[in-house]
């Protein structure tokens, strides 16, 4: 955990929460949010991308973290990643046919989200406000979605290329927000009600050793596996500098989990628990030091 501004006096102003893009990282995000919500700390603004968009959108849309935990851990969740068109879509994808951008349409998963969110819209979220990042493939740019049905925006943000077809949202086609911006913090820069931004970063795989590695121990594939972490760490550093330049206080917490997926959903409970442990071990001491945990309770 990196606490970039270590002040002992309670920060003035509201709290913002940003949840990053991570393949099936919604388990860890849910666990972290579950404990954060139980602490009683009020959130003014939440943002998310991909898996983080699912958790942030559900929370801002009125789904209690306990209910969200039940949804992501439901035994039949794998069925929402199966569609009868899958073989047909796979063939069209391999043949590079027009409008073939993924093996799943996403209709079943979107239907589940729509049922739980009851047609709520992003612009209706006030406590907290909501921003969702997605990649606009029609106009080839990253975009913050701040209007429209929450379920549609979530689906647009978590449409993993190849797994899901590009999703229609307000007439444009969108893919996974993690393509362009896995950590959407720009929505907090001009928000006068947010003074502190909590970043919860879920990552797949074990943390890399901080010690110097022998050149002889480095191999091609092990080096390739490190590159996403290097790029993400640099992006996080730049995002934090951006927030600090805007006068925000930043708290960064990280949860490392084994990589889950549609065929490894059995890892969900353990990964959710890891998110909860991140709050208890990393976030709670910071809140206590600032006098926020006791005040919230």
C-alpha positions as CSV (number, residue, x, y, z in Angstrom):
1,X,0.0,0.0,0.0
2,X,1.2,3.5,-0.8
3,X,-0.2,6.4,1.2
4,X,1.1,9.3,-0.7
5,X,0.2,12.1,1.7
6,X,0.5,10.9,5.3
7,X,-1.5,13.5,7.3
8,X,-2.8,12.8,10.8
9,X,-5.6,15.3,10.7
10,X,-8.8,14.2,9.1
11,X,-9.0,15.4,5.5
12,X,-11.6,18.1,4.7
13,X,-14.1,17.2,2.0
14,X,-15.6,14.1,0.5
15,X,-14.2,10.7,-0.5
16,X,-14.0,9.4,-4.0
17,X,-13.3,5.8,-4.9
18,X,-11.8,4.4,-8.2
19,X,-11.8,0.7,-9.0
20,X,-9.5,-0.4,-11.8
21,X,-9.8,-2.7,-14.8
22,X,-8.6,-6.3,-14.0
23,X,-9.7,-9.5,-15.6
24,X,-12.4,-10.9,-13.3
25,X,-11.2,-8.5,-10.7
26,X,-14.7,-7.8,-9.5
27,X,-14.3,-10.4,-6.8
28,X,-11.5,-8.4,-5.1
29,X,-13.3,-5.1,-5.7
30,X,-16.4,-6.4,-4.1
31,X,-14.6,-7.6,-1.1
32,X,-12.9,-4.3,-0.6
33,X,-16.1,-2.3,-1.1
34,X,-18.0,-4.6,1.3
35,X,-15.6,-3.7,4.2
36,X,-15.4,0.0,3.1
37,X,-19.2,0.2,3.2
38,X,-19.4,-1.5,6.6
39,X,-17.0,1.0,8.0
40,X,-19.7,3.7,7.4
41,X,-17.4,6.0,5.4
42,X,-19.6,8.0,3.0
43,X,-18.5,8.1,-0.7
44,X,-19.3,11.2,-2.8
45,X,-18.2,9.9,-6.2
46,X,-17.2,6.4,-7.5
47,X,-15.6,5.5,-10.8
48,X,-14.7,2.2,-12.4
49,X,-13.5,0.5,-15.5
50,X,-14.3,-3.0,-16.7
51,X,-14.5,-5.2,-13.7
52,X,-14.3,-2.1,-11.6
53,X,-17.2,-0.6,-13.5
54,X,-19.4,-3.5,-12.6
55,X,-18.8,-3.0,-8.9
56,X,-18.9,0.8,-8.9
57,X,-22.0,0.9,-11.1
58,X,-23.8,-1.7,-9.0
59,X,-23.0,0.2,-5.8
60,X,-23.9,3.7,-7.1
61,X,-27.1,2.1,-8.7
62,X,-28.3,1.0,-5.3
63,X,-27.2,-2.6,-5.0
64,X,-25.9,-3.2,-1.5
65,X,-22.4,-4.7,-1.3
66,X,-23.8,-7.7,0.5
67,X,-26.2,-8.3,-2.4
68,X,-23.4,-7.7,-4.9
69,X,-21.3,-10.3,-3.1
70,X,-24.1,-12.8,-3.4
71,X,-24.5,-12.1,-7.1
72,X,-20.8,-12.5,-8.1
73,X,-20.5,-15.6,-6.0
74,X,-23.7,-17.3,-7.2
75,X,-23.0,-20.9,-8.3
76,X,-24.6,-20.5,-11.7
77,X,-22.6,-17.4,-12.7
78,X,-20.8,-19.5,-15.3
79,X,-24.0,-19.9,-17.2
80,X,-24.1,-16.2,-18.0
81,X,-20.9,-16.8,-20.1
82,X,-22.5,-19.4,-22.2
83,X,-24.8,-18.6,-25.2
84,X,-26.1,-20.9,-27.9
85,X,-24.6,-18.6,-30.6
86,X,-21.1,-19.2,-29.2
87,X,-19.9,-21.7,-31.8
88,X,-21.4,-19.6,-34.6
89,X,-19.8,-16.4,-33.3
90,X,-16.5,-18.2,-32.9
91,X,-16.4,-19.3,-36.5
92,X,-17.3,-15.8,-37.7
93,X,-14.7,-14.3,-35.5
94,X,-11.9,-16.6,-36.8
95,X,-13.0,-15.8,-40.4
96,X,-12.9,-12.1,-39.6
97,X,-16.5,-11.6,-40.7
98,X,-18.1,-8.1,-40.5
99,X,-19.6,-7.3,-37.1
100,X,-17.9,-10.3,-35.5
101,X,-15.9,-8.9,-32.6
102,X,-16.5,-11.5,-29.9
103,X,-17.8,-15.0,-29.2
104,X,-20.5,-13.7,-26.7
105,X,-23.3,-11.2,-27.4
106,X,-23.4,-10.4,-23.7
107,X,-27.2,-10.4,-23.6
108,X,-27.5,-12.8,-20.7
109,X,-25.1,-10.9,-18.5
110,X,-26.6,-7.6,-19.4
111,X,-30.1,-9.0,-18.6
112,X,-28.9,-10.0,-15.1
113,X,-27.5,-6.5,-14.5
114,X,-30.6,-4.8,-15.8
115,X,-32.8,-6.9,-13.6
116,X,-30.8,-6.0,-10.5
117,X,-30.4,-2.3,-11.4
118,X,-34.1,-1.8,-12.4
119,X,-33.3,0.5,-15.4
120,X,-31.5,3.0,-13.3
121,X,-29.5,5.7,-15.1
122,X,-26.0,7.1,-14.4
123,X,-27.3,10.6,-14.2
124,X,-29.7,9.6,-11.5
125,X,-26.9,8.6,-9.2
126,X,-26.3,11.3,-6.6
127,X,-25.1,9.5,-3.4
128,X,-22.6,8.7,-4.7
129,X,-22.2,10.0,-8.2
130,X,-21.0,7.6,-10.9
131,X,-18.5,7.7,-13.8
132,X,-17.7,4.6,-16.0
133,X,-14.8,4.4,-18.4
134,X,-15.2,2.6,-21.7
135,X,-13.4,2.5,-25.1
136,X,-15.4,4.1,-27.9
137,X,-14.5,2.0,-31.0
138,X,-16.7,4.1,-33.3
139,X,-14.8,7.3,-32.6
140,X,-11.5,5.6,-31.5
141,X,-11.2,7.2,-28.2
142,X,-11.5,6.6,-24.5
143,X,-14.6,8.0,-22.9
144,X,-16.2,8.5,-19.5
145,X,-19.9,7.5,-19.6
146,X,-21.9,9.8,-17.3
147,X,-25.4,9.4,-18.8
148,X,-27.5,6.5,-19.9
149,X,-28.6,3.1,-18.4
150,X,-26.1,1.8,-15.8
151,X,-26.5,-1.8,-17.0
152,X,-25.7,-0.8,-20.6
153,X,-22.7,1.3,-19.5
154,X,-21.3,-1.5,-17.3
155,X,-21.6,-4.0,-20.2
156,X,-19.9,-1.5,-22.6
157,X,-17.0,-1.1,-20.1
158,X,-16.4,-4.8,-19.4
159,X,-16.8,-6.2,-23.0
160,X,-13.4,-7.9,-23.2
161,X,-12.2,-8.0,-26.8
162,X,-12.8,-11.4,-28.3
163,X,-14.8,-12.6,-25.4
164,X,-17.7,-10.1,-25.9
165,X,-18.9,-8.4,-29.1
166,X,-18.5,-4.6,-29.1
167,X,-21.5,-3.3,-27.2
168,X,-23.9,-0.7,-28.5
169,X,-24.3,2.3,-26.2
170,X,-26.1,5.4,-27.3
171,X,-25.5,4.5,-30.9
172,X,-21.8,3.9,-30.7
173,X,-19.9,0.6,-30.3
174,X,-17.7,0.1,-27.1
175,X,-15.2,-2.3,-25.9
176,X,-13.5,-2.9,-22.6
177,X,-12.5,0.4,-20.9
178,X,-9.2,-1.2,-19.9
179,X,-7.9,-0.8,-23.5
180,X,-7.4,2.9,-23.0
181,X,-7.7,3.8,-19.3
182,X,-7.8,1.1,-16.7
183,X,-7.9,3.7,-13.8
184,X,-10.4,6.5,-14.6
185,X,-9.6,9.3,-12.1
186,X,-10.1,12.3,-14.4
187,X,-13.7,12.6,-13.1
188,X,-12.4,13.6,-9.7
189,X,-10.1,16.4,-10.9
190,X,-12.7,19.1,-11.1
191,X,-15.1,17.7,-8.5
192,X,-15.0,20.2,-5.6
193,X,-16.8,17.8,-3.3
194,X,-14.0,15.2,-3.5
195,X,-10.9,15.9,-1.4
196,X,-9.6,12.4,-1.0
197,X,-9.4,9.7,-3.7
198,X,-9.1,6.0,-2.7
199,X,-7.7,3.9,-5.5
200,X,-8.3,0.1,-5.1
201,X,-6.1,-1.7,-7.7
202,X,-6.8,-5.4,-8.3
203,X,-4.0,-7.3,-10.0
204,X,-3.7,-10.9,-11.2
205,X,-0.7,-12.8,-10.1
206,X,1.9,-12.6,-7.4
207,X,3.6,-9.4,-6.5
208,X,7.0,-9.2,-8.1
209,X,10.1,-9.1,-5.8
210,X,11.4,-5.6,-5.3
211,X,14.9,-6.8,-5.1
212,X,17.3,-6.8,-8.0
213,X,17.1,-9.9,-10.1
214,X,20.2,-11.5,-11.6
215,X,20.4,-11.1,-15.4
216,X,21.0,-14.8,-15.7
217,X,17.6,-15.5,-14.0
218,X,15.7,-13.5,-16.5
219,X,14.1,-15.4,-19.3
220,X,12.0,-14.2,-22.3
221,X,8.6,-15.3,-21.1
222,X,9.2,-14.2,-17.5
223,X,10.2,-10.8,-18.8
224,X,7.1,-10.6,-21.0
225,X,4.9,-11.4,-18.0
226,X,6.4,-8.5,-16.1
227,X,5.6,-5.9,-18.7
228,X,1.9,-5.4,-17.9
229,X,2.8,-4.7,-14.3
230,X,5.5,-2.2,-15.3
231,X,3.1,-0.3,-17.6
232,X,0.3,-0.3,-15.0
233,X,2.7,0.9,-12.3
234,X,3.8,3.7,-14.4
235,X,0.2,4.6,-15.3
236,X,-0.8,4.6,-11.6
237,X,2.2,6.9,-10.8
238,X,1.2,9.4,-13.4
239,X,-2.5,9.3,-12.4
240,X,-1.5,9.9,-8.8
241,X,0.6,12.9,-9.8
242,X,-2.3,14.2,-11.8
243,X,-4.6,14.0,-8.7
244,X,-2.1,15.5,-6.4
245,X,-1.5,18.4,-8.8
246,X,-5.3,19.0,-8.7
247,X,-5.1,19.3,-4.9
248,X,-6.4,15.8,-4.1
249,X,-5.1,13.5,-1.4
250,X,-4.6,10.0,-2.7
251,X,-4.6,6.6,-0.9
252,X,-3.6,3.6,-3.0
253,X,-4.4,0.0,-2.0
254,X,-3.6,-3.1,-4.0
255,X,-5.0,-6.6,-3.9
256,X,-3.1,-9.4,-5.6
257,X,-5.2,-12.5,-6.6
258,X,-4.8,-15.6,-8.7
259,X,-6.2,-15.1,-12.2
260,X,-9.9,-16.1,-12.4
261,X,-12.1,-16.4,-15.4
262,X,-15.3,-18.1,-16.7
263,X,-13.7,-21.5,-16.1
264,X,-12.0,-20.6,-12.8
265,X,-15.0,-19.0,-10.9
266,X,-14.2,-21.4,-8.0
267,X,-11.5,-18.9,-7.1
268,X,-14.1,-16.2,-6.6
269,X,-14.7,-16.6,-2.8
270,X,-11.0,-16.6,-2.0
271,X,-10.4,-13.6,-4.2
272,X,-13.3,-11.7,-2.6
273,X,-11.8,-12.5,0.8
274,X,-8.4,-11.1,-0.4
275,X,-10.2,-7.8,-1.2
276,X,-11.7,-7.7,2.3
277,X,-8.3,-8.4,3.8
278,X,-6.8,-5.5,1.8
279,X,-9.3,-3.2,3.6
280,X,-8.6,-4.6,7.0
281,X,-4.8,-4.7,6.7
282,X,-4.1,-1.6,4.5
283,X,-7.1,0.8,4.4
284,X,-8.5,0.5,8.0
285,X,-5.2,1.7,9.6
286,X,-5.1,4.7,7.3
287,X,-8.7,5.6,8.2
288,X,-7.9,5.2,11.9
289,X,-4.8,7.4,11.6
290,X,-7.0,10.1,10.0
291,X,-9.7,9.7,12.6
292,X,-12.2,8.6,9.9
293,X,-12.9,5.0,11.0
294,X,-14.0,5.9,14.5
295,X,-16.0,8.9,13.2
296,X,-17.7,6.7,10.6
297,X,-18.7,4.1,13.2
